[in-house]
Amino acid sequence: MAKVQVGGGAKIEFIRFLPRPHYRLETMSLLAIYFLMNNLTGVIEQAITNGVLPTPPANIVIGGAAAFYKEIAEFARIFDKLGYKVLAYTKPPLKEPLKEYPSVHGAFIKALLNSDVYFVVNLTKDGVSGYIGAGVFGEILLSVSHSLVSKRKIRVVVYNYPHSKCGQDELELWMKLGWVRIL
């Protein structure tokens, strides 16, 4: 585990406690899902103990590609159960993106700017493990930038190490500067 504090109070940290497969819920049996979710609770509790995540209660926003909305909803349930206040999390893909996106994304960004933690769920999408799309990359950038220029610090915690096709160079720099963490 590497913690780095830099000017402005922004932090990045990538931490792996247990090897975690990039499972998608729709490909798993109910029993496998049960064991995976119990393991996730343990991983999150260990992240709290190790200081990667703040102690509840804390405001948290959970993001990731809309393709991961089922997994993200499960993380939201776990964080809520552990005492976090879940302000927002990624929902299923929009039915009418041109009509719905401005208000839905605007509300998500408002919640993000009022959060203590932005937790990024980055699983495997289209064969890319640790997938982070442009929208989520932008939300990470917003969180890091906001932490640098305001009194409110947003801790960015990324579930899996990002794939090299997903802005990894920039994210690695932000990790070294202490602005982003990996669970």
N, C-alpha and C positions, 0 to 999 in steps of 0.2 A: 504494500500500500504506500503510495507516495502522495503526501499532502504538500501543496505549495501555496503560500499566501503571497499575493502581489499587491502593488498599489491599487487602491480603489476597493479592496476587499473582495474582489471576484476570485472564485476558486474553481479549479477543475480537478477532478480526481477520477481515475478509472481503477476500479477494484474488482477482483474476481475472487469470490469465496469458494465456490464450488464450480466445477465444470457444468455449464448449463447448455443443454441442447436448445436449438431454435425451433421448438415444437409449435405447431399450429393446432389449436383445439379441435378443429373439425376433423383432424386425422387421428384423433386419439379416442380410446374407449373411456367410458365414465370412470372406471377404476383408475386408469392411468391419469386422468385429469385430477381426480381426488388426490393422488399421491404427489403430483406435480404442484398443485396449489398448496398443499401442506409444506412442501419443500420451499416454495416461494415465500410463505409466511416466515419460515425459519431464516431464509436468506435476508429478508427485509429486517427482521429482528436483529440479526447479526450486524447489518449495516447501521442500525441505530446504536447498538453497543459500541461499534468501532468509530462512531462519529461521522460516518459518511452521510447518514440522514439525521436530521435534527430529531430530538425527542418529541413525541406527540405531547400536547396538541400543536400542530403546525399546519399552515395552509399549504395545500399541494395541488398542482395541476398535473395531469397525466396525459402525455401526448404520444403520438406515433402515427404511422400511416393508417388511413381509414381501413385498410385491409385487415388490420390487427384489432378492430374494434371489439371483438369478443374477448380477446386476451386483455385488452386495456380495461374493459368493464370488470374483469376478474381482479385485476390489480386495484382498481378503484374500491372494490368490495373489501379486499384485504387491508388496504390503507385505512379505510373507514373503520373496520373492525379493530384495528390497532390504535385508533384514537385520533387519526389525522382528520382535518377538515378538507374534504375533496371539493375544491371550488369548481372544477371543470375537468372533463376528460373527453378524448376523441370518441365520437359517436359513429354509427354506420354511415357509409357514403350517402351523400345528399341525393334526393330524387330529382330536384331541380337546382343544380349548382348555381346557375346564373342568377336565379331569384333568391336562393337561400344563403349563399356563401357570405355575402357582406354582413348580414346580421349575425349569423352563426359564428363566423370567424372573429367578428368584432367583439362579441361577448366572450369568446375564448381568450382573446388577447387581453381584454380588460381583466379577466380573472387571473391570467398569467402575471400581469403587472402588479397584482395584489397578493401574489403567492410568496411563500418562503422557499418552495422547492418546485422545480420543473423536472418531473420524472419522465424520461423518454423510454418507451418500450420499442426496441428495435430488434425485430425477429428476422426471419427469412422471407423474402418476397421475390418472386420471379428468379429463384436460384441465387439470390444475393443475400448472404447471411449478414446480420448486423445492419440491415437496410435503414437508411435515413434519407427520406426524400427532401426535395427542395423546400417544401412548406415547413417541415419539422426543423430543417437546418436553419431556416429563417427565424423560427421561434427560439432556437438555441441562441442564435446571434442576438436577437432582441433581448433575451434574458441576460446574456453576458454584457451587452452594451448598457442596459439599464443598471446593472450592478456597478458598472464603472463610473457612471455619471450621476447616480442618485444615492440617497441615504438608504434606500431599501435594497437589500442584497437578495438576489434570487439564486439559490443553490441549484445548479444543473447536475442531475445524476442520470447517467445513461446506463441502461440495463446490460447491454452487450457491447463489446468493442465494435466500433463502426467498420464497415467494409471499406476498402480502399476506393471504391467507386462512389462513395457517399460522403465526400468532403473530408476524408480522413486526414489529409495533410493539415488543413485548418484546425480540425478538432484536436489533432495531436499537439499542435502549437498551443491551443487553449488549455489542454491538459497540463502541459509543461508549465504554463503560466499560472496554473491553479484555478482556472475559471470553469472547468467542466470536470465531472467525476464519472467513473464507470462503476456500477454496482459490483 
